Amino acid sequence: MITAPEAVYLKNVVFGYDLRTPVLRVDELVVATGKRVFLYGPSGSGKTTLLGLITGVLTPQQGSCTVLGKDITKMSAPARDRHRGSEMGYIFQSFNLIPYLTVRQNVALPCHVHKRRRLNMVAHTVDKEVERLVARLGLEVYLDRNVKKLSTGQQQRVAIARAVIGKPSLVIADEPTSSLDADRRADFLELLFEVCDEAQATLVFVSHDRSLMERFEEHIALRDISRGCA
């Protein structure tokens, strides 16, 4: 039986915004392919910095960051951008939806920018794929509505659809439930799990809210893998 490589493997990583003052040191981080992983730590502990390293937005001064089989520390900035856009879906805490676009246009964006995302679609056209995903998330009546007109919960579902369209191999969610009450958090997680399972994506969910932990297969405390956090 062939074992799939880790989705994320960081080793002896040191990162700082200047060379003299490291803000994050990661001895080792392993995220197995296909898992739902809950990564937690208090506010200000370096969680978002760690996600920047995983996605290649940031590059460390030392160590290796192998993500989906590629050591992104050895890639150029344009290559990291392509790798991130083609292979990863990201759900931001503030959603980062484009405010002047409709639901349809926001969700479709990764497929228009990245060929690999188009090739991985279930439907034959981008429009049909958007409609399929949006219907699964209960947003079909809002397809051509500007995202600014949606509620917080609806915007979060749009963010899920945009993150998973085109079946990225890795989905990262950065504190996406921080503004939701308990019932809405549960609904959000259920939807997120469903669409990640359909895409066969590894999920890294980052939060300081440990009440969500029991819903995940694996739990990683930032303090257990890092030192020297600012």
Secondary structure, 3 states (H helix, E strand, C coil): CCCCCCCEEEEEEEEEEECCEEEEEEEEEEECCCCEEEEECCCCCCHHHHHHHHHCCCCCCEEEEEECCEEHHHCCHHHHHHHHHHHEEEECCCCCCCCCCEHHHHHHHHHHHCHHHHHCCCCCCHHHHHHHHHHHCCCHHHCCCEHHHCCHHHHHHHHHHHHHCCCCCEEEEECCCCCCCHHHHHHHHHHHHHHHHHHCCEEEEEECCHHHHHHCCEEEEHHHHEECCC
